[in-house]
Amino acid sequence: MRAVALYLFSLALTIPFSAAQSLGGAGTVEGVVVDPSGAAVPQATVELTNPITSYKNVTRSDASGNFRFTNVPPNPYHLAVTASAFAPYSQDLTVRSAVPMSVKAALAIAGGTSTVTVESGEHMLENVPYAHNDLDRAVFDKLPTLSPGSSLSDAIILSTPGVAADSNGFFHPLGDHAQVTYSVDGQPISDQQSKQFSTQIPLNAIQSMELITGSPNAEFGDKTSLVVNAQTRSGLGQKAFGRLAGEYGSFGTMSEEASLGFGSARIGNFLVVNSIRSGRFLDTPEFRPYHDTGNNGTIFDRFDFQPTARDAFHLNLFAARNWFEVPNTLDQPNQDQRQRVLTFNIAPGYQHTFNARTLLTISPFYRQDQLNYYPSGDLFADTPATLAQQRRLANFGVKADVAHTRGRHNVKAGIQTMQTRLGEAFTLGLTDPAFNPVCVSAGGDAQALPSVTDPAQCIAAGFMANPGLNPGLVPFDLTRGGSLFHFNGSANVTQAAFYAQDAITFGNLTVNAGLRFDHYDGLSQANSAQPRGGFSYLLKKTGTVLRGGYTRTLETPYNENLVLSSSTGQGGLAQNIFGATNAKPIQPGRRNQFNTGLQQRAGKYLLVDADYFWKFTDNAFDFGTLLNSPIEFPISWRKSKLDGVAVRVSTIDIRGFQAYATMGHTRARYFGPSNGGLIFDSPLDTAVFRIDHDQAFQQTTHLRYQRPNNGPWVAFTWRYDSGLVAGAVPDIESALALTGAQQAAIGFFCGSQFATPSSPITSCAGGAGATRLNIPAAGTEDDDHNPPRVAPRNVFDVAAGTENLFRTEHIRTTLRFTVSNVTNQASLYNFLSTFSGTHFVTPRSYSVQLGLVF
């Protein structure tokens, strides 16, 4: 099978391509404007709009009456044509393929009657079998994306139903952790995009995103709980345009951004250069940040070349760096750990239009992440362990497919082959004698006893053996004469996929049918045939679309730190002396997913989209955080059962006012035992439990008003989270055993007394609790039905600005002021989580931005 994959990869590379940018999943709308006699109408104004996503593009017909819109996101649109002395022309159309769509706009003489009858596009119902929402830059440009280095994650969290927010750019789509595939102009990326793992494409380089949360088509594989189908901005066919902006905000945050686009009908280029520096780069384990300065710099360039009407070349170039300090806790005030991440990406491609029905797309790519994690100069300043890491991930391959439309069929078939090369170097040593004591007193207190490394020696020393001893860590305990644990490993992961899919239309019924075959060959191996299917039916009278779908997927292991994590076995390094166990590498998972939902028009202005999902997975994945660091190791669980609801309510643009609300409910049940990982902050359950992706309810409401276009605007965002599972504090006794700083972090109290970092509460006769955690009452905690959770939180953001401060025409001055977490709500994302650690939501912060747009 590997030979077949390499052959296909070589075959694809033999097809000529140049340094240019494919349009990826975007479409093209082209056509001609004619008068009643069939003669061309030049200089007619042609406008393409979507009132839900706020997408708007305007062009003029040329001397031959021709017009063309490129890089059009997959969506329904309203096309309007106006010209002097002619009656207006309009038509509704839907872009669902990269195959160019041709339109003939026949204008009637003013005062006459147009012969064109079209279906109203006012409510923008989408007759497709999968749940998704669409996000255009006109919307996400005004969202409060204030997290340094992860504005793309912020935009996804704030706009997508069923997505629960986590720290540092992480999020949980439909009950999974980071099971996301990004398709950027057709390039598939399924590795981590959180800023502590990698870097993200800058948000101001993106034109639009289709965010798919249900029944993905066969062309998408690997990680499909959320598919982000993104199209970047292009300079093709546009006059020079750009933006310069500077921003200053709380925590010493300073940022600069510059973008420039220009082009002609054949050549275009779009460039983005951004930088940001902040004193709160990562989400911190204390409400106020300590030792948390970081910076991010990104460069993105897209070059387009269309030598003929049938050929299009492209090139995406991307380079970025994150450099940041690892935040301190009050229990670890002197550490000086740091991390650097470097990323670069090269993605050329080629498209050839054979005829009006058939399009070939070839998208090679090469991407590399390099991560260095540096310990403190004094190893014993890092507690309870000193850590160092050098990690490299290189991913290269090609995706090639043919799209064909004919009659009721919209067919796509293709291949995707790639290889991921992993290199990992890692060291660890324990620096706290109380972290894994060999001996304890009769009361359970840890005893240093630096000379004792064998539990059998404890009695002779006047103590007892520690019943919770992790024997695998004793050889690496520097306080007991141990040495650093060293690991240096590498691996190649080869993947090949073949897929075919067809969207078939029978009047108001749309049926999707597809088949994908994946071959995975890495530290473990798997082959999987994956049928995909779905339907949607439009009830015109009631304005309703009913849909349902089934998806079979092969879930591939996370690549980050996969080599080491696959070498430790059940319970990780803490339970097994490294090299002394028959560790089983993390295996691919197999999932059956079912979706059912509807889209409902409510009056003239409102659209409701709701989806229910069930996901059953054998070998389900997550990460285990290493102590209090941002280093994480992939782990797998025997199985998972996930189900929930995702809802989005949207309005069209109503005279400058637009609003949406997203909601989600997820039950995330996991079943042990686990496999992989390194050291865990708390014991891993072997029975069924709710993982920290489980949240009863979350919602985001966003309101925006702007009048007129490019004028003053105001926006308001309300975020509510009922609280993720936080399993480290199942009862009051566990809270009493925490340090003072940890108790202060959760707002622990006994009666009217609140814990402080210097004054922990060690006993309480009654009335104990926490303001930031919901701790189950004594005797009621149940890992499946009543786990401890982070307390609910409401976070409010407001923003106001103008896109033309001085009301000029050619160069506009923009001004924006944003306040995030207006009430200064002190809330947690998670606490001592085996999977995430401890992180606070950002305190109240301010930012002001001044820019020039031309």
C-alpha positions, 0 to 999 in steps of 0.5 A: 500500500505504501508503494501505491501511495508513493506512486500516486504522489509521484504521478501527481507531481508530474502534472505541470504546475507553477508558483500560483494559488489555486482557488481551493474550495471557492467557486467562480461566478461568471457571465455576460450582460446583454440587452433584449437583442442579445448585444453586450451591455458594457459598464453594467453594475453587477453585485453578488451578495449574501445577507446572512454572511454579509458577503458583498462583491461588486464589479462591472461588465467589460466592453463585451458585457462579460463579468467574473467573480472569483474566490467565491465561498460556497454559499447561496447568493443573490445576483443583481445587475443594473444598467442605465436605461434598463430594468434591474435584473436579479437571480438567486444562485448557489455556489457548491462547486469549484466548477465555474458557474455561468450566468446570462443576464438578459436586461429588459428595457426600462419600463418593460417586463423582465422575462426572468423569474427567480426564486426569492433569495431573501431568506437564504435557505440552504438545501444541503445535507450537512450542518454548517455556518458561514463566516465572512470577514465583514462579520469576524472583523468586528468580533472581540478576537483579543487573544494574542496569536490565536485570533482565528480560534477566537473567531471560530469559538465566537461564531460556531454552535456546539463549540466549547471554549478552552484556554490558549486557543483550544476549543472542543467541537461537538464534544471532541478535543481539537478534532479539527481539519483546516482546509485553507485554499484546498490545503488540508491541515489536521495538526494542532493550530493552538499557539502552544503547539503551532502558529495560526494563519492570520485572521486578516488573511482570510476572506471567508470560512465555511464551518462544517459541524455535521456529516462531512463529505468524503473529501474530508478525513483525519479529524472531522468534528469540525471542518474549517473550509477557508478561503484567503483574500486575493488581489486578482482582478482588483485595484490596489487596496490595503490597510495599516493599523496599530493597536495598544491595549491592556497588559502592555499589548501592542500590535501592528498589521499591514496588508496590501493587495493588487492585481489585474485580470491575469495576475494578483498578489495579496500580502499580510504582515502582522506582529503582536507583543503582550504581557499576557500571551498565554492564559494564566494559572493565576487571575493576574499574569506572572511571567507571561510575556510573549510575541507573535509575528506572521507573514502571509502572501498569496500570488495568483496567475491566470494565463488563460481563461482555462488555467489558474496557478497559485502560491500560498506562502506563510511563515510565523513565530511564537516566542513566549514565557511560560506563566508562573504560579504563586507556588512556582514563583521563580521558574523561567521556562520559555518556548519558541515555535517556528512555522513555515508553509509552502502551498502551490497549486494548479486548476484547469477547466476542461469545459463548462462542467469539468475542473481539475485541481492539484494542490501540493503542500509542504509545512513544518513546525519547529518547537523548542521548550527551554527550562530555567537556568537553575533546574531546581527553580522548576518545580515539581520537575524540570523539562526540556523539549525539541520537536519537529513536525514536517508534513508534505503531500498533494491533494488532487481531484476532478469536479464535474457537474452535469444535470442533477449531479455534482461529482468530485473524485480525488486522491490525497497522499502525504507524509508527516515526519516527526522528530522528538527530543525530550528530557525530564527530572523531578526537582521536588522531593514531595512530588513522588515520595518513596516514604510517608509518615503514619499521617501520610506526610511526604518524607524527603529521605534523599538516600531512600529509593526503595520502598522496602527501606522505609520501615528501617528509616521509621516510616511507611512505604508510600502507597501512591508511589509512581515507581516509574519516576524514581530513577528520574528523581534528581532529589534522590540521586536520580538522573535526567530522563532522556528521549530521542526518537523519530518516526514517519507517518504515511497516509493515502486516501481515495474519495468519490462523492456526488451531490444529486438533486431531485427537485427539492431533495438533495442526496449526498453519497460518498465513499472514502478509503484511508490507508494509515501507516505510522507507529500503528497501521490501519485501512478503512473504507468509509461510506458517507451519506446524507439528504436534505429536503426543502419545504418551500411553503413553510421555509423549512429544510430537513436533513440527516446524515451518516458518516464513517471516519478513520480518526488518526492519532495526534502527531504532536509528541506522538513518538514518546507518548506511544512508547510509555503504555497504559498509565504513562511513564509514571506507572511504567519504568521506561523500556520495561513494558511492552507499550502498545503504540496509540492506534487509529480510531473508528467512528460512526456519526449520525446527524439530524437537523433542520433549517427554518425560516422565521418571518422575513429576517430570521433564520434558525439552524439546529442539529443533533449529533451522536458519535460513537468512537472506538479508540478516542483521543485526547491530550494529557498536560505535563504537570503545570507546563504547556507541554502535552502528550496524546493519549487514547481511550478505549471508546467514547460516546458523544451526543448533543445539540448545536443551534444557530439563530441569525438575522439578515442585515436589517438596515445596518443591524445584524445579530446571531446567537449560537448555542450548544449542549454536549455529553462527552462520556469516555471509557477506560483504560487509556494508552500513552501519555507521560505523567498525569496531574490526577489519576486516570479513570478506567470506568466511564467518566465525563471528560473535560469536553463535557458542558451542559450549555454554552451560548454566544450572542453577538449584536452589531449595528452600523449605519451607513456603510463604512460609517460608525458602528457598535457591537456587543457580545455576550458569552455564557458557559455553564462550566466544563468538567473539572475532575481534580476536586471531587469533594471538600476533602480534596479542596482542603488538601490544596495549597493556599494558592490553589485554594485562592484560585478556585475561591475556596471558603469556609463560612465567611473565611476565604483562603489566600495564598499565604493562609490555606484552609486545612479544616472546616466543620461545615459551610465549605465551598468554592466560588469558581468551582461547583464541588459536589456535596458529600457522597454525591460525586459521580464521575459519569452523572455528577462530576465537579465542574467549573462554575458558570460564567458570563463574559460581556464584550463591547466594541465601537468604532468607525471605518471612515473617521474623517469622511474621506474618499480614497484613504479612510481613517479607522478607529476602534475601541474594545473592552473585553470582560467588561465586568472583570469576571474572575473565572476559570476555563479549567482547574488542575485538569489532567488534560488542560491544567489550570487557566483563567479567563482573561481579566477585563482588558482594553484596546484601541486601534487606529488604522488607514485603509485605501 
